Amino acid sequence: MKVLAAMSGGVDSAVAAARAVEAGHEVVGVHLALSRMPGTLRTGARGCCTIEDSMDAQRAANIIGIPYYVWDFSERFKLDVVDDFIAEYTAGRTPNPCMRCNERIKFAALLEKALALGFDAVATGHYANIVTDADGNTELHRAAAWAKDQSYVLGVLTAEQLAHSMFPLGATPSKAEVRAEAAERGFSVANKPDSHDICFIPDGNTRGWLADKVGAEPGAVLDRTGAVIGTHDGALAFTVGQRKGISVGFPTNDGKPRFVLEIRPKTNEVVVGPRAALDIAEIAGSKFTWAGLPPAHPDLAFDCEVQIRAHADPVPAVAQVVPLADADGVPDGAVELKIIPNEPLNGVAPGQTAVVYVGTRVLGQCTIDRTVSAVPVDLVAESQAAVRA
């Protein structure tokens, strides 16, 4: 096959490209320039896609002996990932830019261009496996090394995208083996630190970055009863589950700390409550996709596992596609994927991605629109009215 290897400048994508060549494919390497003003050097392990990363990718391609190009995807990245990130936070949701990047850049924009140029597949350094069933249908599965498994961030891929994707590292037992292989091949990136955090916020200061982009206005901090118990300097600086940085002007009735439960951007309010209120009994999202064949009857409840973060443990659950209703309870023709975990999920926020598994297989995913707390409001314990009086 003719394969386009996406080379980020890291050790994983370099080894993946080399393995694709050894598997007998005709491989071309490409590095995606995602910023018009990339930093010249990385800061430790923060960020990616810098000039240094591009040079690291080129050195690896030269050793492998494959053609290498840099493609400018900066405008598409800004529109589909950065602007989306800002819009989601502005709407009070907690987005996952890595999911959007995989969905809209690496396996949409890049794959579309690759197919248009005559390539059969795009290869990346993700740790995941693609399995073809007896009928020729593609499925996405967890990697052999669960500690490095990245199937969660690939849960947005469709059957058509999986049919043109390749993950040469999926069966590798450990990251240490990949680094050892890179060293044997003479790659300078063999011991390069993994990138982490948000690539377009390399200093890790998401709060400051958002304040610079969209501004920050003081507002009220409320408890779950609606009582004002403090103030904040900008609602967008908070995320669900956060404890630090909450300014409450007087002690809570139970003397326990409060956590962010909800952000209301329209009213610039932050709702806080006890830790127990972070437990979520139900999540749902209308933006859902299937990674391969969908369930035979998705409108009937089916057993699965749900994972809400890249490195979270999967939780047994029951999922079902259900109709949405208007304010009067009348179905409006739309549907959502509703997921009820067997045990409460903790600190889930709208905007996060819930990936559904059946065994090792990624069945599909949804962007969470709503959550239902497992803990009802305790008017006595949570109200601050008596304290304030």
C-alpha positions as CSV (number, residue, x, y, z in Angstrom):
1,M,0.0,0.0,0.0
2,K,0.9,3.6,-0.4
3,V,1.0,5.0,3.1
4,L,1.3,8.6,4.4
5,A,3.1,8.5,7.8
6,A,2.2,11.5,10.1
7,M,5.4,12.3,11.8
8,S,5.1,14.6,14.9
9,G,8.7,14.6,15.7
10,G,8.3,12.2,18.6
11,V,9.6,8.7,19.1
12,D,6.3,6.9,18.5
13,S,5.6,8.3,15.1
14,A,9.2,7.8,14.0
15,V,9.1,4.1,14.9
16,A,5.6,3.7,13.4
17,A,6.9,5.1,10.0
18,A,9.9,2.7,10.1
19,R,7.7,-0.3,10.8
20,A,5.4,0.7,7.9
21,V,8.4,0.6,5.6
22,E,9.5,-2.7,6.9
23,A,6.0,-4.1,6.4
24,G,6.5,-3.5,2.7
25,H,4.5,-0.3,2.2
26,E,5.5,2.7,0.1
27,V,5.8,5.3,2.7
28,V,6.0,9.1,2.6
29,G,6.5,11.1,5.8
30,V,4.7,14.3,6.6
31,H,4.9,16.8,9.5
32,L,1.9,19.0,10.2
33,A,2.7,22.6,10.8
34,L,-0.2,23.6,13.1
35,S,0.9,27.1,14.1
36,R,1.8,30.1,12.0
37,M,4.2,31.1,14.8
38,P,5.6,27.9,16.3
39,G,8.1,28.1,19.1
40,T,11.6,27.4,18.1
41,L,12.3,25.1,21.0
42,R,10.0,23.0,23.2
43,T,9.7,23.7,26.9
44,G,10.5,20.4,28.6
45,A,7.7,18.0,27.6
46,R,5.1,20.7,27.0
47,G,3.6,21.3,23.7
48,C,4.4,19.8,20.3
49,C,4.6,20.8,16.6
50,T,7.4,23.2,17.1
51,I,10.3,23.9,14.6
52,E,12.4,21.6,16.7
53,D,9.8,18.8,16.3
54,S,9.8,19.3,12.5
55,M,13.6,19.0,12.4
56,D,13.4,15.8,14.6
57,A,10.9,14.3,12.2
58,Q,13.0,15.1,9.2
59,R,16.1,13.5,10.8
60,A,14.1,10.3,11.4
61,A,12.7,10.3,7.9
62,N,16.2,10.7,6.5
63,I,17.4,7.7,8.5
64,I,14.4,5.6,7.4
65,G,15.1,6.7,3.8
66,I,11.6,8.0,2.9
67,P,10.5,11.3,1.3
68,Y,9.6,14.0,3.9
69,Y,7.3,17.0,3.6
70,V,5.9,19.7,5.9
71,W,2.2,20.6,5.3
72,D,0.7,23.8,6.6
73,F,-2.5,23.0,8.4
74,S,-2.3,26.0,10.7
75,E,-5.5,27.7,9.4
76,R,-7.6,24.5,9.6
77,F,-6.2,23.8,13.1
78,K,-7.0,27.3,14.3
79,L,-10.6,27.0,13.0
80,D,-11.4,23.4,14.0
81,V,-9.4,23.0,17.2
82,V,-8.3,26.4,18.7
83,D,-11.5,28.3,17.9
84,D,-13.6,25.3,18.9
85,F,-11.7,25.2,22.2
86,I,-12.5,28.8,22.9
87,A,-16.1,28.5,21.9
88,E,-16.6,25.4,24.1
89,Y,-15.2,27.1,27.2
90,T,-17.2,30.3,26.4
91,A,-20.3,28.1,26.5
92,G,-19.4,26.7,29.9
93,R,-18.2,23.3,28.6
94,T,-14.8,21.5,29.1
95,P,-13.5,20.5,25.6
96,N,-10.9,17.9,24.8
97,P,-8.7,19.5,22.0
98,C,-6.9,16.2,21.3
99,M,-10.2,14.6,20.4
100,R,-11.0,17.5,18.0
101,C,-7.5,17.3,16.5
102,N,-7.8,13.6,15.8
103,E,-11.3,14.0,14.5
104,R,-10.9,17.1,12.3
105,I,-7.2,17.3,11.5
106,K,-5.4,14.0,11.5
107,F,-8.2,11.8,10.4
108,A,-10.3,14.3,8.4
109,A,-8.3,17.0,6.8
110,L,-5.1,15.0,6.6
111,L,-6.8,11.8,5.5
112,E,-8.9,13.6,2.9
113,K,-5.8,15.1,1.4
114,A,-3.9,11.8,1.5
115,L,-6.7,9.9,-0.3
116,A,-6.9,12.7,-2.9
117,L,-3.2,12.3,-3.6
118,G,-3.5,8.6,-4.1
119,F,-2.5,7.3,-0.7
120,D,-4.3,4.2,0.7
121,A,-3.8,4.9,4.4
122,V,-2.5,7.3,7.0
123,A,-0.1,5.8,9.6
124,T,0.3,7.3,13.1
125,G,2.2,6.5,16.3
126,H,-1.0,5.9,18.3
127,Y,-1.2,2.9,20.6
128,A,-4.4,1.2,19.4
129,N,-5.4,-1.7,17.2
130,I,-7.6,-2.1,14.1
131,V,-9.2,-5.5,13.7
132,T,-11.1,-6.7,10.7
133,D,-13.9,-9.2,11.4
134,A,-14.9,-12.2,9.3
135,D,-17.2,-10.0,7.1
136,G,-14.5,-7.4,6.4
137,N,-15.8,-4.8,8.8
138,T,-13.2,-2.7,10.6
139,E,-13.1,-2.3,14.4
140,L,-11.0,-0.2,16.7
141,H,-9.6,-2.0,19.8
142,R,-7.4,-1.1,22.7
143,A,-3.6,-1.5,22.4
144,A,-1.7,-4.4,23.9
145,A,-0.1,-2.1,26.4
146,W,-3.1,-0.8,28.4
147,A,-0.8,1.7,30.2
148,K,-0.1,3.4,26.9
149,D,-3.5,2.7,25.2
150,Q,-4.7,5.6,23.2
151,S,-7.9,4.2,21.8
152,Y,-9.9,6.7,23.9
153,V,-8.6,9.7,21.8
154,L,-9.3,7.8,18.6
155,G,-12.9,7.0,19.6
156,V,-14.2,9.7,17.3
157,L,-13.0,7.8,14.2
158,T,-15.7,6.4,11.9
159,A,-15.7,3.1,10.0
160,E,-14.6,4.8,6.8
161,Q,-11.7,6.5,8.5
162,L,-10.6,3.3,10.3
163,A,-10.5,1.6,6.9
164,H,-7.8,4.0,5.8
165,S,-5.8,4.2,9.1
166,M,-2.8,2.3,10.3
167,F,-1.4,2.0,13.9
168,P,1.9,0.0,13.7
169,L,2.5,0.3,17.5
170,G,-0.8,-1.2,18.6
171,A,0.6,-4.7,19.4
172,T,3.8,-3.3,21.2
173,P,4.0,-4.5,24.8
174,S,5.5,-1.3,26.2
175,K,6.8,2.2,25.5
176,A,10.2,1.1,26.7
177,E,10.4,-1.4,23.8
178,V,9.6,1.4,21.3
179,R,12.3,3.6,22.8
180,A,14.8,0.7,22.6
181,E,13.9,0.1,19.0
182,A,14.3,3.8,18.2
183,A,17.8,3.8,19.8
184,E,18.7,0.7,17.7
185,R,17.6,2.5,14.6
186,G,19.7,5.5,15.5
187,F,16.8,8.0,16.0
188,S,17.8,11.0,18.0
189,V,14.3,11.1,19.5
190,A,14.8,7.7,21.3
191,N,14.8,9.4,24.7
192,K,12.8,12.5,23.8
193,P,10.1,13.3,26.5
194,D,6.5,12.7,25.6
195,S,4.5,15.9,24.9
196,H,1.6,16.6,27.3
197,D,-0.9,19.3,28.1
198,I,-2.5,21.4,25.3
199,C,-0.1,21.9,22.4
200,F,-1.2,25.4,21.7
201,I,-0.9,26.4,25.3
202,P,2.7,25.2,25.8
203,D,3.3,26.9,29.2
204,G,0.3,25.0,30.6
205,N,-1.5,28.2,31.9
206,T,-4.9,27.6,30.4
207,R,-6.5,30.1,32.8
208,G,-4.3,32.9,31.7
209,W,-4.5,31.9,28.0
210,L,-8.3,32.0,28.1
211,A,-8.4,35.3,30.0
212,D,-6.2,36.8,27.3
213,K,-8.4,35.5,24.5
214,V,-11.9,36.1,25.8
215,G,-11.4,38.4,28.8
216,A,-12.5,37.8,32.4
217,E,-15.3,39.5,34.4
218,P,-16.0,39.3,38.1
219,G,-19.1,37.3,39.0
220,A,-21.0,35.4,41.7
221,V,-20.2,32.0,43.3
222,L,-23.4,30.2,44.1
223,D,-24.2,27.1,46.2
224,R,-26.7,24.6,44.8
225,T,-29.6,26.3,46.4
226,G,-28.9,29.5,44.4
227,A,-27.5,31.5,47.4
228,V,-24.5,33.8,46.6
229,I,-21.6,32.7,48.8
230,G,-18.7,34.4,47.1
231,T,-17.2,36.0,44.1
232,H,-14.8,35.1,41.3
233,D,-12.6,36.9,38.8
234,G,-13.8,35.1,35.7
235,A,-16.1,32.0,35.2
236,L,-14.1,30.6,32.3
237,A,-11.1,30.1,34.6
238,F,-12.9,27.2,36.4
239,T,-13.5,23.6,35.5
240,V,-15.9,21.1,37.0
241,G,-14.3,19.3,39.9
242,Q,-11.9,22.2,40.8
243,R,-11.3,22.9,44.5
244,K,-8.5,25.5,44.5
245,G,-9.2,29.1,43.7
246,I,-12.8,29.2,44.9
247,S,-13.4,32.4,46.9
248,V,-16.1,31.7,49.5
249,G,-16.6,34.6,51.9
250,F,-17.6,32.6,54.9
251,P,-17.5,29.0,56.2
252,T,-19.9,26.4,54.8
253,N,-22.4,25.0,57.3
254,D,-20.8,21.6,57.3
255,G,-17.3,23.0,57.5
256,K,-16.2,21.0,54.4
257,P,-14.6,22.3,51.2
258,R,-16.6,23.1,48.1
259,F,-15.9,22.0,44.6
260,V,-17.0,23.5,41.2
261,L,-20.1,21.7,40.0
262,E,-21.2,23.9,37.1
263,I,-20.1,27.0,35.1
264,R,-22.9,29.3,33.8
265,P,-21.3,31.6,31.2
266,K,-24.5,33.4,30.3
267,T,-24.8,34.7,33.8
268,N,-21.1,34.6,34.6
269,E,-21.8,32.4,37.6
270,V,-20.0,29.4,39.2
271,V,-21.9,26.8,41.1
272,V,-20.1,25.0,43.9
273,G,-21.1,22.2,46.3
274,P,-19.8,19.3,48.4
275,R,-17.5,16.7,46.9
276,A,-20.3,14.1,46.9
277,A,-22.2,16.2,44.4
278,L,-19.5,15.5,41.8
279,D,-20.8,12.0,41.6
280,I,-22.7,11.6,38.3
281,A,-25.4,9.0,37.8
282,E,-26.2,9.6,34.1
283,I,-24.6,11.3,31.1
284,A,-25.9,11.9,27.6
285,G,-24.9,13.5,24.4
286,S,-26.6,14.1,21.0
287,K,-23.3,14.3,19.1
288,F,-22.4,10.6,19.0
289,T,-20.7,8.4,16.4
290,W,-19.9,4.7,16.0
291,A,-16.3,3.4,15.5
292,G,-17.3,0.7,13.0
293,L,-20.6,-1.1,12.9
294,P,-23.2,0.2,15.4
295,P,-25.1,-2.1,17.8
296,A,-27.8,-4.1,16.0
297,H,-30.5,-2.3,18.1
298,P,-29.0,0.8,19.6
299,D,-32.5,1.9,20.8
300,L,-32.5,-1.0,23.1
301,A,-30.3,-0.8,26.3
302,F,-27.0,-2.7,25.9
303,D,-24.2,-3.5,28.4
304,C,-20.9,-1.7,27.9
305,E,-18.1,0.2,29.6
306,V,-17.7,3.9,29.6
307,Q,-14.4,5.9,29.8
308,I,-14.6,9.7,30.3
309,R,-10.9,10.6,30.3
310,A,-7.9,9.4,28.4
311,H,-6.3,7.8,31.4
312,A,-9.4,7.0,33.4
313,D,-10.5,3.4,34.3
314,P,-13.5,2.1,32.3
315,V,-16.7,1.7,34.3
316,P,-19.4,-0.9,33.6
317,A,-22.5,0.9,32.2
318,V,-25.7,0.5,30.3
319,A,-26.1,2.7,27.1
320,Q,-29.1,3.4,24.8
321,V,-30.0,5.7,22.0
322,V,-33.1,7.5,23.2
323,P,-35.3,10.3,21.6
324,L,-35.0,13.8,22.8
325,A,-38.1,15.8,23.8
326,D,-39.0,19.5,23.8
327,A,-40.0,21.5,26.9
328,D,-43.4,20.0,26.8
329,G,-42.1,16.4,26.7
330,V,-42.9,15.8,23.1
331,P,-40.3,14.0,21.0
332,D,-38.7,16.5,18.6
333,G,-37.1,13.9,16.2
334,A,-33.6,14.2,17.6
335,V,-31.9,11.5,19.6
336,E,-29.1,11.2,22.2
337,L,-26.8,8.5,23.5
338,K,-27.7,8.1,27.2
339,I,-25.2,6.2,29.4
340,I,-25.9,5.1,33.0
341,P,-22.8,3.8,34.8
342,N,-23.1,1.0,37.3
343,E,-21.3,3.2,39.8
344,P,-21.3,7.0,39.8
345,L,-18.7,8.8,37.6
346,N,-16.8,11.6,39.3
347,G,-16.3,15.2,38.2
348,V,-17.8,14.8,34.7
349,A,-18.4,18.1,32.8
350,P,-20.4,18.9,29.6
351,G,-18.0,19.1,26.7
352,Q,-16.0,16.0,27.8
353,T,-16.0,12.9,25.6
354,A,-17.5,9.6,26.8
355,V,-16.1,6.7,24.9
356,V,-18.1,3.4,25.0
357,Y,-16.3,0.0,24.9
358,V,-17.5,-3.5,24.6
359,G,-14.5,-5.6,25.9
360,T,-11.4,-4.2,24.2
361,R,-13.5,-2.8,21.3
362,V,-14.3,0.9,21.0
363,L,-18.0,0.9,20.1
364,G,-18.4,4.7,19.8
365,Q,-18.4,8.0,21.6
366,C,-20.4,11.1,22.4
367,T,-19.7,14.6,23.5
368,I,-21.4,15.0,26.8
369,D,-24.3,17.6,26.7
370,R,-25.8,16.9,30.1
371,T,-25.1,15.2,33.4
372,V,-27.4,14.1,36.3
373,S,-25.9,14.2,39.8
374,A,-26.2,11.1,42.0
375,V,-26.7,13.4,45.0
376,P,-29.8,15.6,45.4
377,V,-29.5,19.1,46.7
378,D,-29.5,19.2,50.5
379,L,-31.2,22.4,51.3
380,V,-30.1,22.3,55.0
381,A,-26.5,21.4,54.6
382,E,-25.8,23.5,51.5
383,S,-27.7,26.7,52.1
384,Q,-25.7,29.6,53.4
385,A,-28.7,31.7,54.4
386,A,-28.4,31.0,58.1
387,V,-24.7,31.7,58.1
388,R,-25.1,34.9,56.2
389,A,-27.9,36.1,58.5
